[in-house]
Amino acid sequence: MEKPWYDEAASEEDKLYEESVNKIRNAVKQSLSFEQAAALIDIEDEVLRNSILDDALKVLIAEMHFSEKKPLEKVARTLRLPLKRLERAKEEMLKDVEQSAIEAYKSSLGKIGNA
């Protein structure tokens, strides 16, 4: 079977990032707390590690809270994290989405008439 183009294009850091987020997601599905799942990620680069953990938490919130429609309080109990931490992450996530939408809109305006 032929490899998808993105397998070759993805950097080692991108692969490590994706593998780490998936490892955290799977560990949480196996009833580990978020902190226990995070401890499974062995990355020396503290900036990359923190980015992975922040994004993994946002992915879990998106899946559990938005997709599965679980109240944020229940998600906090499942992850064994303070509700305030999840509220902050959710707020950051919504701001990220808003910023992405603004950038996409501005980008689309620049393409009008330049086809």
N, C-alpha and C positions, 0 to 999 in steps of 0.2 A: 504494500500500500504506500502510495506517495505521501510524503509529509506535507502538511499545509505550509503555504508561503511564510506564515507568521512564525513558525517554529524556527526557521532559519534566521529570520529578521530580529527575533526577540533577543535582547541582550541577556547575559548571564544574570544581571541584576533584576531584570524583568521576570525571568524564570524563577529566581529565588523568591521574589516578591509574591508571585502568583502561587507558588508551592506553599509558601508560609501562610498566606491567607487561607488557602484550602485546608492546611493542616489544623489551623485554629478552628475553622468552621466544623471540620470533622470531629475534632476533639470535644467541642461543645455539644455536638450531636450525640456523643458518647457519654454525656452527663458530666463532663469536666467543667469546672468554673472557668470563666474567661481568664483569670490569672493563672490557673493551672495549665490551660491551653497555651497561654502566652509563654509560659516557662519552657515549652517544648521547642520554641524558636531559638536556635543557637546562632545568632548573628552578632558579630563583633562591632560592626558599624552601628553605633548608637542612633544616628540620625535615620538610617534606613530601618532599623528595628522599630523605632518609635513611629515612623511613618506606616509601617506594616501593621503595627498594633492599632493605631488610630483608624486606619482604613478597615481593618478586620472588624473592629467594633461597629463601624458604620455599616458594613455589609450585613452583620448580624442584626442590627437594628432594622435595616431595610427589609430583610427577609422575615424576621419574626414579628416586627411591629406593623410594618406597612403591608407586606404580602400576606402574612398569616393573620393579620388583624388582632394580634395579642396586645393587650394594654401594656404600656411602657413599664408599669409597675411589675407586671408578670415577667417581662423580659429581664428586668433588673434582678428579680429573684432567681430566674433560671441561670443567668450569668454570674450571680452572686456578686453584683456590683452595686454601689450606691446609686439610687435613682437620679441624683443630681448629676452624676457623671454621664449617665445615658441622656439626660436632658440636654447637657452641654454638647455632647456628640451629635445629637439629633439636630440641634440648632446650627452647628457648624455644617452639617450635611445639607440642610436646607439652604443655607447661605451659599454653599458651593454650587448647588443646583441653580440657584438664582443667578449667580455670576456666570455660570456656563450658558444659561439661556440668554443673558444679556450679550455675551460675547458672540454667540451664534447668530443672534438677531443683527448685531452690528456687522458681522461678517457677511450676512446675506444682503444687507443694504449696499455694501461695497460692490457686490456682484451684479446688481441691477444696472442694466444698460451697458455692461462691459462684456457681454457674451460674445 
